[in-house]
Amino acid sequence: MIEDELEYDRIISDCTDTLDSSPNFADRVATLNKRGMAFTNKGEYDRGYQDFTEAILLAPAAKALRTLSYNRGRCQSCLLYTSDA
């Protein structure tokens, strides 16, 4: 489990560096999705949800929108589930 946490932290850090340096919309969408998944897998659902929402606003294609909407919905379900606990 610790190895997974460290891997997610590394992914989040790498994605943040990429987002800070890449003005390309397609790259930003893919990177936000990847970082959002890492946050979600770490249990940081609010941060994952924010990344998915930002990516949806930038998404250039309908296929990307479907994937991002699905990932954001999955993350939102986790948020709702954990807020009731």
C-alpha positions, -999 to +999 in steps of 0.1 A: +000+000+000+028+024+008+044+017-026+010+026-042+009+059-022+044+068-033+036+060-069+005+082-068+025+110-052+051+107-080+024+107-107+008+138-091+041+156-089+050+147-125+016+158-138+018+191-118+052+198-134+037+191-168+007+213-162+029+241-151+049+240-183+025+229-211+001+253-228-011+226-252-048+220-245-048+183-255-017+176-232-034+195-204-066+174-207-047+141-207-025+153-178-055+165-157-072+132-163-041+113-152-036+134-121-073+132-113-071+094-114-041+095-091-059+118-066-090+095-068-069+064-062-053+081-031-088+089-018-084+126-024-117+128-042-122+165-040-089+172-058-096+145-084-130+160-090-115+194-095-090+180-121-117+162-140-139+193-140-111+214-154-103+188-180-139+187-191-139+224-196-108+221-218-117+189-236-115+193-274-134+161-284-166+143-276-147+110-269-125+128-243-157+144-228-173+110-223-142+095-206-137+126-184-174+127-175-173+091-165-142+095-143-156+126-127-189+108-119-170+079-104-150+103-083-182+122-073-197+089-061-167+083-039-170+118-025-207+112-016-200+078-002-171+089+020-189+120+032-217+099+046-193+077+066 
